[in-house]
Structure formats: structure tokens, C-alpha cells
């Protein structure tokens, strides 16, 4: 996925802001997760990311919100917690998208961009 200079600046600023949060900055990809990404390929991980967003976040579910994203077993799950895209409550707080609003394509692309940018940063560590 390619981004405009303005999008890159926004993503970098958002990731830098998230890193200042003690909770958000506590998440990192473990060695086995990096190996999983390398084995599957970044395109597959990006597809998983989009699938998780569409399945768990696109439409607000009051009963599941705050509990739909595990904190282990998949690199996208870890990235979602690190980027505050794990639930609609966090998305509302950090990205100002009302949780009751169904996510549109632009918002899904934005969330995916943040998650994948965080993963790419982690892979370089």
C-alpha cells in the first residue's frame, strides 16, 4: 500500500503519539510473530488485518466491544492494541470516529494503514 506524504506524516504523528501511552507502548511483536509474518508474507497479514477490521470493528457491537480483540496469538491483534484500534471505544477515543457509526471504506483503510505501519515499524526492530 502506498501513501501520500500527508498520510505518511499523519500516520507517523499518530504512532508517535501512541508511543507516549504507557499502555500502548507496552505492546511489541514477539520473535515467533515476526517469524509468522515472514512465513506468511506481509500481503497475507494485511489481508488478515482487513478481515479482522471488517468482522470485528466495522459495525459496533455493544455486547462485544472491548472484548473482541485477543491480546495474543496473532501479530494484528497485538498491533490493534498498540494502535488503539482494538475496539470501537478505543477508536472513538483516539481517532474520533463515533463508535455507533458503521466504519466506511476510508475509515477502514485508515485503520488498516495505522496497524500495518506499526507492524512494519516493529519488523525493523
Secondary structure, 3 states (H helix, E strand, C coil): CCCCHHHHHHHHHHHHHHHCCCCHHHCCCCHHHHHHHHHHCHHHHHHHHHHHHHHHHCCCCCCCCCCCCCCCCCHHHHHHHHCCCCCHHHHHHHHCCCCCCCCCHHHHHHHHHHHHHHHHHHHCC
